[in-house]
Amino acid sequence: MRRGHGNDSLLLDDLDHEILRILEEDCTLTYHEIAKRVGRSPWTVRHRIERLRRMGIIKGCRAVVDYKALSYSEVILFFNVPPRTWRRLGLHEVSGNGQGIIHN
């Protein structure tokens, strides 16, 4: 077993790391599909994934959306920027409530 980076109480072995690598590539795979790839039973894979979730190593699963395929021509980004740094970044408030939309 290898120790996890940054937290000595987290012990991960090669199987844990392989499962994490596979989930990073495609988190929609079933336990059966992952089990085939790692050569273990689906129950072992399920147990490992649940353990990794309880340990806080797996935080969730996200979709990667291709906005060009949706014909979106622009992207809007949201940032949490403290007002005291707006001027330094060249940003200006639009809504006037201190919580609003800013632009440069």
C-alpha positions in Angstrom: 0.0 0.0 0.0 1.1 3.5 -0.7 0.4 6.5 1.5 -1.8 9.2 0.1 -0.2 12.5 -0.6 -0.9 15.2 2.0 -2.6 12.9 4.5 -0.7 10.1 6.1 -3.9 8.4 7.5 -5.0 7.6 3.9 -3.7 4.3 2.7 -4.3 3.6 -1.0 -3.0 0.7 -2.9 -2.5 0.1 -6.7 -6.1 -1.0 -7.1 -7.4 2.2 -5.6 -5.2 4.3 -7.8 -6.2 2.3 -10.9 -9.9 2.8 -10.1 -9.4 6.5 -9.6 -7.6 6.8 -12.9 -10.5 5.0 -14.7 -13.1 7.2 -13.0 -11.2 10.3 -14.0 -11.4 9.2 -17.6 -15.1 8.2 -17.4 -17.1 8.5 -14.2 -20.2 7.0 -15.9 -18.8 3.5 -16.0 -20.7 0.8 -14.0 -19.0 -1.2 -11.3 -19.1 -4.2 -13.7 -17.3 -2.2 -16.4 -14.6 -1.0 -14.0 -14.3 -4.5 -12.5 -13.6 -5.9 -16.0 -10.8 -3.3 -16.6 -9.1 -4.0 -13.2 -9.7 -7.8 -13.1 -11.6 -7.8 -9.9 -15.2 -8.4 -8.9 -17.9 -5.7 -9.1 -18.4 -6.0 -5.3 -14.7 -5.3 -4.7 -14.9 -2.3 -7.0 -18.1 -1.0 -5.3 -16.5 -1.4 -1.9 -13.4 0.5 -2.9 -15.3 3.3 -4.5 -17.6 3.7 -1.5 -14.5 3.7 0.7 -12.9 6.4 -1.4 -16.1 8.5 -1.2 -16.2 8.1 2.6 -12.5 9.1 2.8 -13.3 12.3 0.8 -11.0 11.3 -2.0 -13.9 11.1 -4.5 -15.9 14.3 -4.2 -18.3 13.7 -7.1 -18.7 13.2 -10.9 -19.0 15.9 -13.5 -20.0 16.1 -17.1 -17.7 17.8 -19.6 -20.0 19.7 -21.9 -18.9 20.5 -25.5 -20.5 24.0 -25.8 -19.5 24.3 -29.5 -21.6 21.1 -30.2 -24.5 23.0 -28.6 -23.8 25.9 -31.0 -23.0 28.3 -28.1 -21.0 31.2 -29.6 -19.8 32.6 -26.3 -19.1 31.5 -22.7 -20.0 33.4 -19.5 -17.6 32.8 -16.6 -18.5 33.5 -13.0 -15.8 34.4 -10.5 -16.0 35.2 -6.8 -13.8 38.3 -6.7 -13.7 40.5 -3.5 -14.8 44.1 -4.4 -11.5 45.6 -3.1 -9.7 43.9 -6.0 -12.1 44.9 -8.8 -10.2 48.1 -9.6 -6.8 46.4 -9.6 -8.2 43.9 -12.1 -9.9 46.5 -14.2 -13.4 45.4 -13.4 -16.4 47.7 -12.8 -19.7 46.9 -11.1 -22.8 47.0 -13.2 -25.7 46.1 -10.8 -24.9 48.6 -8.0 -25.7 46.2 -5.2 -22.2 45.0 -4.4 -23.2 41.5 -5.3 -23.9 42.0 -9.0 -22.5 41.7 -12.4 -19.2 43.2 -13.3 -17.4 43.8 -16.6 -14.2 45.3 -17.8 
